[in-house]
């Protein structure tokens, strides 16, 4: 955009210049030569996995590259061996991507239990009431897509561990802005698309599986890249062609066949830039911008949704307005890109957002003098 400000990273992130340049170079320098330089794509794929592993503080063998968050979540929902009477705990008013894969399990006799929202967030006491001896898995979004409430994953893992349940995390609204170490926070599975806070191209994403959970997911895609020594027939010649190959002992078994290599090149570059800046640095910057937005919104009479304590904040700031539709249309007309989910206005700045862009948004908002219902 040549004017206005982009404040919608919770919707679609702006693909970073380095990522765009890497994809343009791949089109001209790799795709134009067929198989001659195709090894460059494999190097980018390995680099993306390695960088993602550093961000998550895990081993690269625990990371797979997938097209989006939903694909990663389905690897778990469709891959576990479910028994009638198993229970999955979900969070009400979560984004559909982290609800629909689990709802389909009713066909296998799986029961769903719901954690109710409370003041735009969730209480661990309510989660504890839903967890019981039949709980097989807790499916949780690290950050709620609407209110920006950040769930305490350490507390979720502790409650799940009491009954031996698994934890699967939709991290698409957190990864790249909220620091998370799966070495310290023992989630079992995690999925995140690359097109939001990671600032990669659409059609890319990450899936994490703790190493000792890999074999629980029995329905890995049967693409040839998922098998060990699958490329021997291409590089070693006669006598190496066989279908009898073991699954890779790594999350790469979930990558299936020919991937979106052009997107992966962009994702690799975006992840490399993010790692160079450091997620902790990103988090401090986004927190500072969020403080200014919250203060400015309240000065103008807008109620900010969700709990306000530091432990529950994320990169999302959402507010209610009596004429939210008109305000959203006016902001859009001014080139101020925000989101409008569920009748609320959602702002999501990133590390690269300037102070001036935040001030431009606040100055564009009319003052509200009457009470607004901020209940969801």
VOBA-1610 file (N, C-alpha, C; in pm, whole numbers, padded with zeros to 5 digits, always signed):
BEGIN
Unk+00085-00120+00000Unk+00000+00000+00000Unk+00088+00124+00000Unk+00051+00224-00078Unk+00132+00346-00087Unk+00091+00449+00017Unk-00028+00435+00077Unk-00074+00529+00178Unk-00141+00450+00289Unk-00169+00518+00401Unk-00235+00450+00511Unk-00137+00368+00592Unk-00191+00261+00651Unk-00109+00177+00738Unk-00163+00035+00737Unk-00073-00061+00745Unk-00114-00201+00748Unk-00107-00251+00892Unk-00224-00284+00948Unk-00235-00326+01088Unk-00323-00450+01097Unk-00294-00549+01010Unk-00380-00667+01001Unk-00297-00795+00990Unk-00191-00807+01070Unk-00107-00928+01063Unk-00178-01051+01118Unk-00282-01032+01197Unk-00362-01146+01242Unk-00452-01198+01131Unk-00468-01119+01023Unk-00543-01165+00907Unk-00448-01227+00805Unk-00379-01142+00733Unk-00276-01186+00639Unk-00153-01099+00663Unk-00040-01161+00689Unk+00082-01085+00709Unk+00137-01032+00578Unk+00209-00922+00586Unk+00279-00870+00469Unk+00404-00955+00446Unk+00413-01016+00329Unk+00531-01098+00299Unk+00652-01005+00290Unk+00753-01036+00364Unk+00869-00949+00378Unk+00946-00937+00245Unk+01014-00821+00226Unk+01090-00802+00102Unk+01190-00913+00073Unk+01258-00960+00176Unk+01357-01066+00153Unk+01291-01194+00103Unk+01171-01223+00153Unk+01099-01342+00109Unk+01052-01326-00035Unk+01002-01207-00068Unk+00957-01184-00206Unk+01075-01191-00303Unk+01188-01136-00263Unk+01307-01141-00349Unk+01353-01284-00369Unk+01347-01364-00263Unk+01390-01504-00274Unk+01300-01581-00370Unk+01171-01554-00366Unk+01080-01624-00457Unk+01098-01578-00601Unk+01120-01448-00621Unk+01147-01401-00757Unk+01273-01464-00813Unk+01376-01472-00730Unk+01501-01533-00775Unk+01481-01681-00807Unk+01397-01749-00728Unk+01373-01891-00754Unk+01302-01911-00888Unk+01209-01821-00920Unk+01140-01832-01049Unk+01240-01817-01164Unk+01330-01720-01153Unk+01422-01692-01263Unk+01544-01785-01267Unk+01593-01823-01149Unk+01720-01895-01143Unk+01706-02045-01122Unk+01589-02092-01082Unk+01570-02234-01057Unk+01464-02293-01150Unk+01343-02237-01145Unk+01236-02294-01226Unk+01265-02286-01376Unk+01343-02188-01415Unk+01373-02173-01558Unk+01468-02279-01612Unk+01523-02361-01522Unk+01625-02459-01564Unk+01586-02602-01529Unk+01459-02626-01503Unk+01414-02762-01478Unk+01486-02826-01361Unk+01536-02947-01382Unk+01600-03021-01273Unk+01743-02976-01246Unk+01798-02891-01332Unk+01940-02856-01322Unk+01977-02800-01185Unk+01892-02713-01132Unk+01924-02648-01004Unk+01819-02679-00899Unk+01747-02789-00916Unk+01638-02820-00824Unk+01688-02847-00682Unk+01815-02882-00671Unk+01871-02903-00538Unk+01863-02780-00450Unk+01856-02660-00512Unk+01842-02538-00434Unk+01712-02539-00353Unk+01608-02599-00410Unk+01480-02607-00339Unk+01491-02697-00217Unk+01561-02809-00232Unk+01578-02899-00118Unk+01657-02831-00006Unk+01756-02750-00045Unk+01834-02677+00056Unk+01745-02577+00129Unk+01657-02507+00056Unk+01566-02412+00119Unk+01469-02482+00213Unk+01422-02599+00172Unk+01331-02676+00257Unk+01399-02715+00388Unk+01522-02764+00378Unk+01597-02801+00499Unk+01623-02678+00586Unk+01654-02566+00521Unk+01679-02444+00596Unk+01557-02395+00671Unk+01439-02406+00607Unk+01316-02364+00673Unk+01288-02450+00795Unk+01309-02581+00782Unk+01288-02670+00897Unk+01385-02636+01011Unk+01512-02615+00975Unk+01613-02587+01077Unk+01581-02457+01152Unk+01542-02353+01078Unk+01511-02226+01143Unk+01387-02236+01229Unk+01285-02306+01178Unk+01164-02325+01257Unk+01196-02399+01387Unk+01283-02497+01379Unk+01322-02573+01499Unk+01392-02482+01600Unk+01475-02390+01551Unk+01541-02296+01643Unk+01439-02205+01710Unk+01339-02160+01635Unk+01237-02073+01692Unk+01156-02145+01799Unk+01128-02274+01776Unk+01048-02351+01870Unk+01132-02418+01979Unk+01263-02417+01960Unk+01357-02486+02050Unk+01328-02636+02054Unk+01329-02694+01934Unk+01313-02838+01922Unk+01413-02889+01819Unk+01408-03018+01788Unk+01497-03075+01687Unk+01432-03063+01549Unk+01511-03037+01444Unk+01452-03029+01309Unk+01372-03153+01269Unk+01408-03269+01323Unk+01333-03390+01291Unk+01192-03389+01348Unk+01162-03292+01434Unk+01028-03281+01491Unk+00941-03181+01415Unk+00993-03127+01304Unk+00923-03024+01227Unk+00896-03076+01085Unk+00774-03054+01039Unk+00738-03080+00900Unk+00683-02951+00839Unk+00703-02935+00711Unk+00647-02821+00638Unk+00515-02863+00576Unk+00410-02789+00606Unk+00275-02823+00560Unk+00214-02699+00493Unk+00105-02715+00418Unk+00048-02601+00346Unk-00023-02499+00434Unk-00071-02539+00551Unk-00149-02447+00633Unk-00174-02509+00771Unk-00236-02432+00858Unk-00266-02480+00993Unk-00359-02601+00990Unk-00464-02594+00907Unk-00563-02702+00905Unk-00501-02836+00869Unk-00407-02835+00776Unk-00341-02960+00739Unk-00271-03021+00860Unk-00201-02939+00936Unk-00132-02990+01055Unk-00229-03045+01158Unk-00339-02974+01182Unk-00436-03021+01280Unk-00502-03151+01235Unk-00526-03163+01105Unk-00586-03287+01055Unk-00490-03405+01065Unk-00360-03381+01060Unk-00267-03490+01080Unk-00288-03556+01215Unk-00326-03475+01313Unk-00352-03528+01448Unk-00493-03585+01458Unk-00592-03505+01415Unk-00732-03549+01429Unk-00758-03676+01350Unk-00701-03686+01232Unk-00725-03803+01148Unk-00626-03916+01174Unk-00513-03884+01236Unk-00407-03983+01249Unk-00408-04063+01378Unk-00465-04008+01485Unk-00470-04082+01610Unk-00569-04198+01602Unk-00542-04302+01676Unk-00631-04417+01682Unk-00735-04391+01791Unk-00852-04348+01751Unk-00957-04311+01846Unk-01040-04432+01887Unk-01088-04426+02009Unk-01177-04530+02062Unk-01310-04466+02099Unk-01421-04536+02079Unk-01550-04483+02124Unk-01545-04450+02273Unk-01592-04333+02308Unk-01587-04288+02446Unk-01471-04195+02476Unk-01371-04188+02385Unk-01265-04089+02402Unk-01327-03949+02401Unk-01262-03857+02472Unk-01311-03720+02477Unk-01203-03623+02431Unk-01246-03521+02358Unk-01158-03411+02317Unk-01212-03284+02380Unk-01125-03208+02444Unk-01165-03082+02506Unk-01134-02968+02410Unk-01238-02888+02381Unk-01225-02773+02292Unk-01260-02646+02368Unk-01224-02533+02308Unk-01252-02402+02368Unk-01359-02332+02283Unk-01472-02303+02346Unk-01582-02240+02274Unk-01540-02103+02222Unk-01591-02068+02102Unk-01559-01945+02031Unk-01413-01944+01983Unk-01356-02061+01966Unk-01227-02073+01900Unk-01250-02062+01749Unk-01142-02041+01673Unk-01155-02030+01528Unk-01196-02167+01470Unk-01279-02168+01366Unk-01329-02296+01312Unk-01220-02395+01272Unk-01103-02347+01229Unk-00996-02439+01188Unk-00955-02532+01301Unk-00973-02488+01426Unk-00937-02571+01539Unk-01060-02630+01608Unk-01168-02635+01535Unk-01291-02696+01586Unk-01342-02804+01491Unk-01352-02772+01362Unk-01413-02864+01267Unk-01341-02999+01257Unk-01208-03006+01257Unk-01144-03139+01249Unk-01183-03229+01366Unk-01206-03170+01483Unk-01239-03249+01601Unk-01387-03284+01604Unk-01472-03196+01552Unk-01615-03226+01547Unk-01643-03349+01462Unk-01564-03369+01358Unk-01586-03485+01272Unk-01562-03618+01343Unk-01491-03612+01456Unk-01461-03736+01527Unk-01584-03798+01593Unk-01694-03723+01596Unk-01817-03782+01650Unk-01856-03907+01572Unk-01816-03912+01444Unk-01844-04031+01362Unk-01774-04155+01418Unk-01667-04134+01495Unk-01593-04247+01554Unk-01629-04269+01700Unk-01732-04201+01746Unk-01775-04219+01885Unk-01701-04132+01984Unk-01629-04030+01935Unk-01557-03940+02024Unk-01652-03831+02072Unk-01645-03799+02201Unk-01728-03695+02260Unk-01647-03566+02275Unk-01714-03454+02256Unk-01651-03324+02272Unk-01696-03259+02402Unk-01601-03197+02469Unk-01631-03120+02590Unk-01578-02979+02568Unk-01655-02879+02613Unk-01627-02741+02576Unk-01591-02656+02698Unk-01485-02578+02684Unk-01448-02480+02785Unk-01517-02349+02749Unk-01598-02293+02837Unk-01672-02170+02802Unk-01580-02047+02808Unk-01610-01946+02727Unk-01532-01821+02737Unk-01574-01742+02859Unk-01484-01659+02907Unk-01511-01577+03025Unk-01440-01443+03006Unk-01519-01336+02990Unk-01463-01201+02971Unk-01361-01198+02857Unk-01393-01265+02749Unk-01305-01263+02633Unk-01188-01360+02640Unk-01179-01436+02749Unk-01070-01532+02763Unk-01121-01663+02819Unk-01034-01736+02885Unk-01071-01866+02941Unk-01006-01881+03077Unk-01074-01952+03167Unk-01021-01977+03300Unk-00974-02122+03310Unk-00858-02141+03370Unk-00805-02277+03384Unk-00893-02362+03474Unk-00966-02298+03565Unk-01059-02375+03649Unk-01169-02436+03564Unk-01214-02364+03461Unk-01316-02419+03371Unk-01259-02532+03287Unk-01133-02519+03244Unk-01068-02627+03171Unk-01057-02752+03259Unk-01017-02732+03384Unk-01001-02846+03475Unk-01132-02922+03492Unk-01246-02850+03489Unk-01375-02917+03505Unk-01410-03004+03384Unk-01355-02973+03268Unk-01386-03048+03147Unk-01292-03166+03124Unk-01180-03167+03192Unk-01083-03276+03177Unk-01116-03388+03275Unk-01116-03511+03224Unk-01145-03625+03311Unk-01074-03750+03262Unk-01106-03865+03319Unk-01036-03989+03285Unk-01048-04027+03137Unk-01155-03982+03070Unk-01173-04018+02929Unk-01109-03918+02832Unk-01050-03811+02886Unk-00990-03709+02799Unk-00871-03766+02726Unk-00877-03763+02596Unk-00766-03811+02514Unk-00678-03698+02465Unk-00739-03581+02443Unk-00663-03471+02386Unk-00731-03339+02420Unk-00648-03236+02442Unk-00695-03098+02457Unk-00650-03022+02333Unk-00746-02965+02259Unk-00716-02887+02138Unk-00732-02739+02172Unk-00624-02664+02169Unk-00626-02527+02217Unk-00554-02435+02120Unk-00608-02316+02102Unk-00536-02211+02029Unk-00453-02132+02129Unk-00327-02110+02096Unk-00241-02034+02188Unk-00297-01894+02208Unk-00348-01834+02101Unk-00407-01700+02108Unk-00543-01703+02040Unk-00644-01649+02107Unk-00777-01644+02049Unk-00779-01543+01934Unk-00836-01583+01823Unk-00830-01502+01700Unk-00905-01370+01713Unk-01007-01363+01801Unk-01089-01243+01811Unk-01041-01148+01920Unk-01032-01197+02042Unk-00998-01108+02154Unk-00849-01095+02178Unk-00769-01186+02120Unk-00625-01181+02145Unk-00585-01242+02277Unk-00679-01307+02347Unk-00645-01370+02475Unk-00542-01480+02454Unk-00434-01475+02532Unk-00327-01573+02523Unk-00343-01676+02633Unk-00360-01801+02592Unk-00380-01911+02687Unk-00248-01949+02751Unk-00253-01982+02878Unk-00135-02030+02952Unk-00111-02177+02914Unk-00025-02199+02817Unk-00002-02336+02770Unk+00064-02423+02875Unk+00146-02366+02961Unk+00206-02444+03068Unk+00098-02502+03159Unk-00002-02420+03192Unk-00111-02468+03276Unk-00194-02573+03204Unk-00218-02553+03074Unk-00293-02652+02996Unk-00220-02786+02996Unk-00089-02782+02972Unk-00011-02906+02968Unk-00012-02977+03104Unk-00005-02899+03211Unk-00005-02959+03345Unk-00137-03028+03373Unk-00248-02965+03337Unk-00379-03026+03360Unk-00397-03151+03274Unk-00352-03144+03149Unk-00364-03260+03061Unk-00279-03376+03112Unk-00161-03346+03163Unk-00071-03450+03210Unk-00130-03528+03327Unk-00217-03465+03404Unk-00276-03533+03520Unk-00357-03655+03478Unk-00411-03654+03356Unk-00492-03768+03310Unk-00426-03837+03190Unk-00303-03798+03158Unk-00232-03860+03046Unk-00285-03819+02910Unk-00345-03699+02901Unk-00400-03652+02774Unk-00295-03579+02692Unk-00315-03578+02562Unk-00228-03507+02469Unk-00274-03362+02456Unk-00182-03276+02412Unk-00214-03134+02388Unk-00174-03099+02245Unk-00271-03049+02169Unk-00248-03006+02031Unk-00279-02857+02021Unk-00185-02780+01969Unk-00194-02634+01971Unk-00207-02578+01830Unk-00307-02493+01810Unk-00315-02408+01693Unk-00240-02280+01729Unk-00123-02261+01668Unk-00036-02150+01705Unk-00031-02041+01599Unk-00128-02039+01508Unk-00117-01948+01394Unk-00123-01801+01437Unk-00191-01770+01549Unk-00199-01632+01595Unk-00091-01598+01698Unk+00005-01686+01712Unk+00111-01661+01810Unk+00251-01678+01754Unk+00271-01780+01673Unk+00406-01813+01627Unk+00461-01700+01541Unk+00576-01649+01582Unk+00637-01537+01514Unk+00628-01408+01591Unk+00541-01404+01691Unk+00527-01283+01772Unk+00535-01313+01921Unk+00478-01425+01965Unk+00481-01466+02106Unk+00587-01574+02124Unk+00686-01552+02209Unk+00788-01657+02229Unk+00726-01785+02283Unk+00771-01898+02228Unk+00725-02028+02274Unk+00837-02129+02257Unk+00872-02195+02364Unk+00970-02303+02360Unk+00899-02434+02391Unk+00892-02524+02293Unk+00829-02654+02320Unk+00921-02743+02403Unk+01045-02700+02423Unk+01133-02773+02514Unk+01090-02747+02658Unk+01046-02624+02686Unk+01002-02591+02822Unk+00853-02612+02842Unk+00775-02591+02737Unk+00630-02609+02743Unk+00596-02734+02665Unk+00564-02845+02732Unk+00562-02977+02666Unk+00435-03008+02589Unk+00401-02922+02491Unk+00289-02958+02404Unk+00331-03077+02319Unk+00234-03153+02274Unk+00263-03273+02194Unk+00265-03243+02045Unk+00171-03158+02001Unk+00160-03125+01859Unk+00132-02976+01846Unk+00174-02919+01733Unk+00152-02776+01709Unk+00146-02753+01559Unk+00056-02666+01517Unk+00045-02632+01375Unk+00027-02482+01360Unk+00087-02426+01256Unk+00073-02283+01230Unk+00098-02254+01083Unk+00006-02183+01020Unk+00028-02136+00885Unk+00135-02028+00883Unk+00203-02015+00771Unk+00312-01917+00759Unk+00268-01780+00713Unk+00139-01760+00686Unk+00093-01640+00617Unk+00048-01528+00709Unk+00063-01544+00841Unk+00025-01438+00933Unk+00149-01376+00996Unk+00175-01406+01121Unk+00283-01341+01195Unk+00422-01386+01149Unk+00431-01498+01080Unk+00561-01541+01026Unk+00597-01465+00899Unk+00499-01394+00842Unk+00522-01309+00724Unk+00573-01388+00604Unk+00531-01513+00594Unk+00562-01595+00477Unk+00447-01592+00379Unk+00462-01658+00264Unk+00356-01659+00165Unk+00242-01753+00204Unk+00120-01725+00158Unk+00009-01819+00180Unk+00042-01955+00119Unk-00016-02059+00177Unk+00010-02194+00128Unk+00134-02256+00188Unk+00183-02198+00297Unk+00298-02254+00368Unk+00264-02262+00517Unk+00334-02349+00588Unk+00311-02360+00731Unk+00401-02463+00794Unk+00386-02477+00926Unk+00471-02566+01004Unk+00385-02661+01086Unk+00436-02781+01104Unk+00375-02878+01194Unk+00484-02934+01284Unk+00457-02935+01413Unk+00551-02990+01511Unk+00488-03111+01577Unk+00566-03218+01588Unk+00526-03335+01666Unk+00642-03373+01756Unk+00615-03382+01884Unk+00718-03431+01975Unk+00765-03569+01925Unk+00896-03591+01932Unk+00954-03709+01869Unk+00888-03839+01915Unk+00858-03849+02044Unk+00801-03975+02093Unk+00651-03985+02068Unk+00595-03887+01995Unk+00453-03893+01957Unk+00434-03926+01809Unk+00542-03928+01733Unk+00531-03946+01588Unk+00452-04071+01551Unk+00482-04181+01615Unk+00420-04308+01576Unk+00275-04318+01621Unk+00226-04221+01699Unk+00084-04220+01733Unk-00001-04179+01614Unk+00060-04107+01520Unk-00013-04055+01403Unk+00003-04155+01290Unk-00096-04240+01275Unk-00081-04358+01189Unk-00113-04330+01042Unk-00181-04219+01013Unk-00222-04193+00876Unk-00136-04085+00812Unk-00006-04106+00814Unk+00083-04012+00745Unk+00057-04019+00596Unk+00062-03904+00525Unk+00044-03908+00379Unk+00143-04005+00315Unk+00095-04083+00219Unk+00179-04186+00158Unk+00256-04132+00037Unk+00303-04009+00049Unk+00386-03953-00057Unk+00527-04009-00050Unk+00597-04010-00161Unk+00724-04081-00165Unk+00832-04012-00083Unk+00821-03880-00059Unk+00920-03812+00024Unk+00912-03856+00170Unk+00801-03919+00208Unk+00784-03958+00347Unk+00856-04086+00387Unk+00926-04148+00290Unk+00991-04276+00317Unk+01142-04263+00311Unk+01209-04333+00400Unk+01355-04333+00404Unk+01411-04395+00276Unk+01521-04339+00229Unk+01593-04387+00111Unk+01509-04380-00017Unk+01405-04296-00017Unk+01316-04289-00133Unk+01386-04237-00257Unk+01493-04161-00240Unk+01561-04104-00356Unk+01679-04188-00404Unk+01701-04301-00339Unk+01814-04384-00381Unk+01802-04428-00526Unk+01678-04453-00569Unk+01661-04502-00707Unk+01699-04395-00809Unk+01699-04269-00766Unk+01734-04161-00859Unk+01884-04137-00865Unk+01953-04165-00756Unk+02095-04128-00749Unk+02189-04247-00745Unk+02137-04368-00720Unk+02225-04484-00705Unk+02210-04587-00817Unk+02110-04566-00903Unk+02104-04652-01020Unk+02040-04787-00995Unk+02073-04883-01081Unk+02008-05015-01084Unk+02020-05088-00951Unk+01912-05154-00915Unk+01912-05235-00794Unk+01858-05164-00672Unk+01825-05036-00685Unk+01776-04961-00569Unk+01629-04926-00579Unk+01560-04976-00681Unk+01417-04949-00693Unk+01340-05050-00609Unk+01268-05001-00509Unk+01184-05088-00426Unk+01077-05004-00360Unk+00961-05068-00339Unk+00853-05002-00265Unk+00863-05030-00115Unk+00943-05127-00078Unk+00950-05171+00062Unk+01048-05082+00138Unk+01000-04964+00175Unk+01083-04866+00245Unk+01016-04827+00376Unk+01094-04801+00479Unk+01036-04759+00607Unk+01000-04611+00605Unk+00899-04576+00685Unk+00868-04435+00703Unk+00989-04363+00763Unk+01007-04238+00725Unk+01115-04160+00785Unk+01093-04152+00936Unk+01198-04165+01014Unk+01185-04155+01160Unk+01184-04009+01204Unk+01110-03925+01133Unk+01108-03782+01159Unk+00975-03727+01111Unk+00944-03604+01154Unk+00818-03542+01113Unk+00810-03521+00963Unk+00923-03527+00893Unk+00922-03514+00747Unk+00835-03620+00680Unk+00804-03728+00752Unk+00716-03830+00694Unk+00580-03772+00658Unk+00545-03658+00719Unk+00414-03598+00695Unk+00413-03503+00576Unk+00527-03484+00511Unk+00533-03387+00403Unk+00482-03442+00270Unk+00465-03571+00259Unk+00402-03630+00142Unk+00484-03617+00015Unk+00419-03570-00092Unk+00483-03562-00223Unk+00539-03425-00252Unk+00540-03388-00382Unk+00602-03262-00424Unk+00537-03143-00354Unk+00612-03067-00278Unk+00554-02955-00203Unk+00552-02826-00285Unk+00499-02723-00222Unk+00500-02589-00279Unk+00639-02529-00259Unk+00734-02570-00342Unk+00872-02528-00321Unk+00890-02377-00333Unk+00817-02313-00421Unk+00831-02169-00436Unk+00789-02098-00307Unk+00678-02144-00249Unk+00636-02088-00122Unk+00734-02118-00010Unk+00792-02238-00012Unk+00888-02275+00092Unk+01012-02188+00084Unk+01055-02152-00037Unk+01168-02060-00050Unk+01137-01927+00020Unk+01015-01877-00002Unk+00975-01753+00065Unk+00965-01770+00215Unk+00909-01882+00260Unk+00898-01907+00403Unk+01035-01917+00468Unk+01128-01983+00401Unk+01264-01997+00455Unk+01328-01860+00477Unk+01310-01770+00380Unk+01368-01637+00392Unk+01299-01557+00503Unk+01166-01570+00514Unk+01093-01500+00619Unk+01133-01549+00757Unk+01146-01680+00772Unk+01188-01736+00901Unk+01330-01692+00936Unk+01418-01688+00836Unk+01556-01646+00863Unk+01561-01503+00913Unk+01481-01414+00853Unk+01478-01275+00899Unk+01422-01266+01040Unk+01315-01342+01066Unk+01255-01341+01199Unk+01355-01391+01303Unk+01429-01496+01270Unk+01529-01549+01364Unk+01639-01448+01388Unk+01676-01374+01286Unk+01782-01273+01302Unk+01736-01161+01394Unk+01611-01117+01379Unk+01557-01013+01467Unk+01541-01068+01609Unk+01488-01191+01617Unk+01463-01255+01746Unk+01319-01235+01790Unk+01250-01345+01822Unk+01110-01335+01861Unk+01094-01254+01990Unk+01191-01262+02079Unk+01182-01183+02203Unk+01182-01034+02171Unk+01262-00993+02074Unk+01265-00852+02032Unk+01134-00813+01967Unk+01082-00901+01881Unk+00952-00877+01819Unk+00844-00859+01926Unk+00845-00946+02024Unk+00744-00945+02129Unk+00748-00815+02209Unk+00867-00765+02240Unk+00878-00639+02313Unk+00821-00524+02230Unk+00855-00520+02102Unk+00807-00413+02015Unk+00655-00418+02001Unk+00601-00535+01976Unk+00456-00548+01961Unk+00385-00514+02091Unk+00445-00552+02203Unk+00386-00516+02332Unk+00380-00366+02353Unk+00485-00295+02312Unk+00487-00150+02324Unk+00381-00086+02236Unk+00367-00133+02113Unk+00263-00081+02025Unk+00124-00111+02080Unk+00108-00229+02138Unk-00020-00265+02196Unk-00058-00175+02313Unk+00040-00140+02396Unk+00014-00049+02508Unk-00038+00086+02457Unk+00026+00136+02352Unk-00017+00266+02297Unk-00158+00255+02240Unk-00187+00145+02171Unk-00321+00128+02114Unk-00427+00118+02223Unk-00401+00040+02326Unk-00499+00026+02434Unk-00527+00161+02500Unk-00421+00235+02529Unk-00439+00365+02593Unk-00516+00460+02502Unk-00478+00463+02374Unk-00544+00553+02281Unk-00690+00518+02258Unk-00721+00389+02252Unk-00859+00348+02234Unk-00945+00388+02354Unk-00893+00370+02472Unk-00970+00403+02592Unk-00986+00553+02606Unk-00885+00629+02567Unk-00898+00775+02568Unk-01012+00821+02478Unk-01038+00745+02373Unk-01143+00782+02277Unk-01276+00715+02308Unk-01282+00641+02419Unk-01409+00585+02463Unk-01442+00447+02412Unk-01343+00375+02361Unk-01369+00242+02306Unk-01328+00134+02406Unk-01419+00041+02439Unk-01381-00070+02527Unk-01297-00172+02452Unk-01184-00210+02513Unk-01095-00311+02456Unk-01139-00447+02507Unk-01155-00542+02418Unk-01205-00674+02456Unk-01095-00756+02522Unk-01139-00852+02602Unk-01046-00948+02660Unk-00978-00897+02786Unk-00922-00989+02864Unk-00849-00950+02985Unk-00731-00860+02954Unk-00697-00776+03049Unk-00593-00676+03025Unk-00461-00710+03093Unk-00453-00822+03166Unk-00329-00854+03234Unk-00221-00892+03133Unk-00098-00862+03167Unk+00014-00883+03075Unk+00028-01029+03035Unk-00001-01121+03126Unk+00017-01263+03100Unk-00080-01315+02994Unk-00188-01242+02968Unk-00290-01289+02875Unk-00292-01211+02744Unk-00201-01117+02727Unk-00200-01037+02605Unk-00127-01107+02491Unk-00154-01058+02371Unk-00087-01109+02251Unk-00064-00992+02157Unk-00052-01019+02028Unk-00035-00911+01932Unk-00166-00856+01881Unk-00279-00907+01929Unk-00412-00867+01882Unk-00478-00773+01982Unk-00529-00661+01933Unk-00607-00568+02014Unk-00740-00548+01944Unk-00851-00584+02010Unk-00983-00576+01950Unk-01072-00486+02034Unk-01151-00403+01966Unk-01240-00313+02041Unk-01380-00314+01981Unk-01475-00276+02065Unk-01615-00268+02024Unk-01653-00122+01999Unk-01750-00105+01911Unk-01802+00029+01882Unk-01947+00016+01839Unk-02028+00115+01876Unk-02168+00109+01841Unk-02191+00114+01691Unk-02104+00180+01620Unk-02114+00190+01474Unk-01989+00132+01410Unk-01954+00010+01455Unk-01828-00051+01413Unk-01820-00070+01262Unk-01933-00105+01199Unk-01931-00125+01055Unk-01894+00001+00980Unk-01951+00113+01021Unk-01919+00238+00955Unk-01775+00279+00981Unk-01729+00259+01105Unk-01590+00294+01139Unk-01493+00208+01058Unk-01522+00079+01047Unk-01435-00009+00969Unk-01429+00036+00823Unk-01545+00069+00767Unk-01548+00114+00627Unk-01468+00243+00610Unk-01478+00333+00707Unk-01404+00459+00698Unk-01254+00436+00709Unk-01212+00350+00800Unk-01069+00319+00813Unk-01016+00257+00684Unk-01095+00166+00626Unk-01053+00102+00502Unk-01038+00204+00390Unk-01134+00298+00382Unk-01128+00401+00279Unk-01005+00489+00293Unk-00956+00503+00416Unk-00836+00583+00441Unk-00707+00504+00421Unk-00720+00378+00383Unk-00601+00296+00365Unk-00546+00239+00494Unk-00629+00234+00598Unk-00588+00179+00727Unk-00643+00037+00734Unk-00557-00062+00715Unk-00601-00201+00703Unk-00609-00266+00840Unk-00732-00296+00882Unk-00758-00371+01004Unk-00859-00480+00966Unk-00904-00558+01065Unk-01002-00664+01041Unk-01134-00630+01109Unk-01239-00704+01070Unk-01373-00679+01124Unk-01443-00812+01153Unk-01386-00895+01242Unk-01450-01024+01272Unk-01561-01009+01377Unk-01671-01076+01353Unk-01781-01086+01450Unk-01829-00948+01498Unk-01827-00850+01409Unk-01879-00719+01443Unk-01788-00635+01531Unk-01665-00678+01550Unk-01567-00603+01628Unk-01452-00558+01536Unk-01376-00460+01578Unk-01262-00413+01499Unk-01134-00466+01563Unk-01054-00536+01483Unk-00933-00602+01533Unk-00809-00537+01471Unk-00717-00500+01558Unk-00592-00437+01517Unk-00478-00532+01552Unk-00384-00549+01461Unk-00274-00642+01489Unk-00145-00590+01424Unk-00071-00506+01496Unk+00057-00455+01445Unk+00167-00558+01463Unk+00274-00541+01387Unk+00389-00631+01396Unk+00514-00548+01431Unk+00624-00616+01439Unk+00753-00552+01469Unk+00782-00438+01372Unk+00740-00454+01246Unk+00774-00358+01143Unk+00675-00242+01135Unk+00570-00247+01215Unk+00475-00136+01221Unk+00541-00016+01287Unk+00520+00103+01234Unk+00582+00222+01290Unk+00491+00288+01393Unk+00551+00370+01479Unk+00472+00448+01574Unk+00376+00541+01499Unk+00421+00595+01388Unk+00336+00686+01311Unk+00213+00618+01256Unk+00225+00492+01218Unk+00109+00419+01167Unk+00005+00398+01277Unk+00052+00370+01397Unk-00041+00354+01510Unk-00111+00485+01539Unk-00035+00595+01540Unk-00096+00726+01566Unk-00195+00764+01457Unk-00163+00729+01333Unk-00253+00757+01222Unk-00387+00688+01241Unk-00383+00565+01287Unk-00507+00492+01312Unk-00587+00557+01424Unk-00520+00586+01535Unk-00592+00644+01649Unk-00653+00779+01613Unk-00581+00860+01537Unk-00634+00991+01497Unk-00754+00979+01406Unk-00766+00867+01335Unk-00878+00848+01243Unk-01005+00802+01312Unk-00995+00764+01440Unk-01111+00712+01512Unk-01191+00825+01575Unk-01322+00831+01549Unk-01405+00930+01618Unk-01421+00893+01765Unk-01439+00993+01848Unk-01456+00966+01991Unk-01596+00910+02016Unk-01601+00814+02110Unk-01728+00753+02149Unk-01764+00805+02288Unk-01888+00853+02302Unk-01929+00912+02429Unk-02031+00827+02503Unk-02072+00714+02444Unk-02172+00631+02511Unk-02115+00491+02535Unk-02176+00424+02631Unk-02130+00290+02667Unk-02154+00193+02552Unk-02058+00104+02533Unk-02068+00001+02430Unk-02067-00134+02498Unk-02156-00219+02456Unk-02158-00356+02509Unk-02038-00431+02454Unk-01946-00469+02541Unk-01824-00539+02496Unk-01829-00687+02527Unk-01950-00738+02550Unk-01960-00882+02573Unk-01964-00954+02441Unk-01900-01073+02438Unk-01903-01154+02315Unk-02028-01239+02313
//
